[in-house]
Amino acid sequence: MAAVNPEFDDCLKRGRIRRFPGGTELAGQELDQAGEDLSTARGSRAAGNHKWATIQAYYAMFHTARALLYRAGYRERSHYCLQAAVREIYVSSRRLEARFLESLQLAKMLRENADYYGRFSADGAERLLGEAEAFIAAARGLITE
């Protein structure tokens, strides 16, 4: 695949994105992990633990993006490059709505705020849970095509 996105190209050159032919067989398992993280995040939200619901919802989205990358025959070595790869492989080809990448970026920021600075909210957790659920559903369609 000839990279159009310079961020993706840089990630390839630096080895932060690598070919991973065996990934196609692992994509479903990775998506299952995303579903487990989402379920755990829902439990945290129900218990009133919005910090962990935020963090776990991010990881549900992270594993969803990783499943997509595996499906395309790549693996990542950084969260940033994972986003660059999803943009290049799925969003630029219009196989995935840009809103899912934007949600992943927001989730990363909210996860970092919750994890590193103790800043989180019920509304933020709730929003991420909805976005994670929609992202998993969209990815499931792409992985099974």
Kinemage of the C-alpha trace (Angstrom):
@kinemage 1
@onewidth
@group {chain A} dominant
@subgroup {mainchain}
@vectorlist {calphas} color= white
{ca met a 1} P 0.000 0.000 0.000
{ca ala a 2} L 1.458 3.336 -1.033
{ca ala a 3} L 0.984 5.724 1.836
{ca val a 4} L -0.621 9.063 1.059
{ca asn a 5} L -0.748 10.260 4.650
{ca pro a 6} L 2.715 11.518 5.725
{ca glu a 7} L 2.005 10.583 9.359
{ca phe a 8} L 1.315 6.983 8.350
{ca asp a 9} L 4.379 6.953 6.101
{ca asp a 10} L 6.527 8.237 8.985
{ca cys a 11} L 5.116 5.563 11.304
{ca leu a 12} L 6.039 2.899 8.758
{ca lys a 13} L 9.561 4.285 8.331
{ca arg a 14} L 10.132 4.412 12.103
{ca gly a 15} L 8.797 0.879 12.594
{ca arg a 16} L 5.860 2.116 14.694
{ca ile a 17} L 3.551 0.419 12.170
{ca arg a 18} L 4.704 -2.922 10.796
{ca arg a 19} L 3.353 -5.543 8.473
{ca phe a 20} L 1.685 -8.340 10.431
{ca pro a 21} L 0.326 -11.008 8.089
{ca gly a 22} L -0.904 -13.157 10.992
{ca gly a 23} L -3.022 -10.308 12.230
{ca thr a 24} L -5.956 -11.124 10.002
{ca glu a 25} L -6.510 -14.292 12.036
{ca leu a 26} L -6.350 -12.348 15.321
{ca ala a 27} L -8.679 -9.490 14.371
{ca gly a 28} L -11.772 -11.240 15.712
{ca gln a 29} L -10.111 -12.025 19.042
{ca glu a 30} L -8.992 -8.411 19.364
{ca leu a 31} L -12.549 -7.238 18.691
{ca asp a 32} L -13.777 -9.664 21.359
{ca gln a 33} L -11.320 -8.008 23.778
{ca ala a 34} L -12.848 -4.647 22.847
{ca gly a 35} L -16.284 -6.012 23.713
{ca glu a 36} L -15.028 -7.269 27.075
{ca asp a 37} L -13.527 -3.852 27.833
{ca leu a 38} L -16.824 -2.203 26.923
{ca ser a 39} L -18.716 -4.554 29.219
{ca thr a 40} L -16.309 -3.794 32.063
{ca ala a 41} L -16.674 -0.064 31.395
{ca arg a 42} L -20.451 -0.372 31.652
{ca gly a 43} L -20.059 -2.095 35.002
{ca ser a 44} L -17.785 0.680 36.223
{ca arg a 45} L -20.286 3.305 35.100
{ca ala a 46} L -23.131 1.464 36.838
{ca ala a 47} L -21.048 1.442 40.034
{ca gly a 48} L -20.525 5.202 39.720
{ca asn a 49} L -16.828 4.853 38.927
{ca his a 50} L -16.636 7.307 36.032
{ca lys a 51} L -12.860 7.462 36.031
{ca trp a 52} L -12.509 3.752 35.280
{ca ala a 53} L -15.468 3.762 32.908
{ca thr a 54} L -13.636 6.442 30.902
{ca ile a 55} L -10.361 4.533 30.883
{ca gln a 56} L -12.004 1.223 30.019
{ca ala a 57} L -14.139 2.776 27.259
{ca tyr a 58} L -10.947 4.163 25.706
{ca tyr a 59} L -9.379 0.714 25.747
{ca ala a 60} L -12.498 -0.738 24.138
{ca met a 61} L -11.955 1.749 21.314
{ca phe a 62} L -8.192 1.120 21.239
{ca his a 63} L -8.718 -2.636 20.831
{ca thr a 64} L -11.335 -1.960 18.164
{ca ala a 65} L -8.855 0.135 16.182
{ca arg a 66} L -6.179 -2.518 16.699
{ca ala a 67} L -8.579 -5.190 15.393
{ca leu a 68} L -9.054 -3.122 12.242
{ca leu a 69} L -5.312 -2.751 11.853
{ca tyr a 70} L -4.819 -6.485 12.305
{ca arg a 71} L -7.489 -7.106 9.664
{ca ala a 72} L -5.451 -4.967 7.256
{ca gly a 73} L -2.291 -6.968 8.019
{ca tyr a 74} L -0.508 -4.446 10.241
{ca arg a 75} L 0.318 -3.976 13.910
{ca glu a 76} L 1.149 -0.814 15.837
{ca arg a 77} L 3.836 0.207 18.285
{ca ser a 78} L 2.200 3.450 19.445
{ca his a 79} L -1.270 4.814 20.102
{ca tyr a 80} L -0.532 7.786 17.831
{ca cys a 81} L 0.513 5.574 14.930
{ca leu a 82} L -2.535 3.374 15.447
{ca gln a 83} L -4.680 6.446 14.793
{ca ala a 84} L -2.588 7.413 11.752
{ca ala a 85} L -2.994 3.906 10.339
{ca val a 86} L -6.761 3.815 10.865
{ca arg a 87} L -6.976 7.200 9.135
{ca glu a 88} L -4.912 5.997 6.183
{ca ile a 89} L -6.390 2.529 5.724
{ca tyr a 90} L -10.033 3.011 6.645
{ca val a 91} L -11.061 6.661 6.877
{ca ser a 92} L -9.325 7.959 3.744
{ca ser a 93} L -10.844 5.094 1.748
{ca arg a 94} L -14.253 5.934 3.262
{ca arg a 95} L -14.659 2.427 4.630
{ca leu a 96} L -15.000 3.942 8.114
{ca glu a 97} L -16.670 7.198 9.087
{ca ala a 98} L -14.245 9.892 10.246
{ca arg a 99} L -16.329 10.319 13.398
{ca phe a 100} L -14.933 7.057 14.756
{ca leu a 101} L -11.371 8.304 14.456
{ca glu a 102} L -12.412 11.597 16.057
{ca ser a 103} L -14.063 9.640 18.879
{ca leu a 104} L -10.887 7.602 19.371
{ca gln a 105} L -8.862 10.808 19.596
{ca leu a 106} L -11.311 12.293 22.105
{ca ala a 107} L -11.285 9.063 24.099
{ca lys a 108} L -7.491 9.112 24.275
{ca met a 109} L -7.543 12.666 25.606
{ca leu a 110} L -10.277 11.898 28.160
{ca arg a 111} L -8.452 8.717 29.241
{ca glu a 112} L -5.224 10.664 29.773
{ca asn a 113} L -7.085 13.351 31.734
{ca ala a 114} L -8.725 10.719 33.937
{ca asp a 115} L -5.626 8.598 34.370
{ca tyr a 116} L -2.962 11.275 34.824
{ca tyr a 117} L -4.825 14.297 36.207
{ca gly a 118} L -7.901 12.903 37.945
{ca arg a 119} L -10.185 14.887 35.637
{ca phe a 120} L -13.243 12.945 34.470
{ca ser a 121} L -17.021 13.198 34.451
{ca ala a 122} L -20.142 11.101 34.222
{ca asp a 123} L -21.015 12.833 30.939
{ca gly a 124} L -17.599 12.076 29.433
{ca ala a 125} L -17.797 8.429 30.453
{ca glu a 126} L -21.329 8.125 29.088
{ca arg a 127} L -20.348 9.670 25.770
{ca leu a 128} L -17.361 7.342 25.383
{ca leu a 129} L -19.470 4.297 26.142
{ca gly a 130} L -21.857 5.190 23.334
{ca glu a 131} L -19.037 5.923 20.921
{ca ala a 132} L -17.221 2.700 21.807
{ca glu a 133} L -20.358 0.652 21.210
{ca ala a 134} L -20.915 2.248 17.793
{ca phe a 135} L -17.229 1.870 16.850
{ca ile a 136} L -17.242 -1.832 17.740
{ca ala a 137} L -20.359 -2.371 15.626
{ca ala a 138} L -18.844 -0.566 12.637
{ca ala a 139} L -15.576 -2.488 12.972
{ca arg a 140} L -17.388 -5.806 13.220
{ca gly a 141} L -18.871 -5.151 9.780
{ca leu a 142} L -15.454 -4.347 8.320
{ca ile a 143} L -13.730 -7.328 9.898
{ca thr a 144} L -16.302 -9.818 8.654
{ca glu a 145} L -16.435 -8.485 5.064
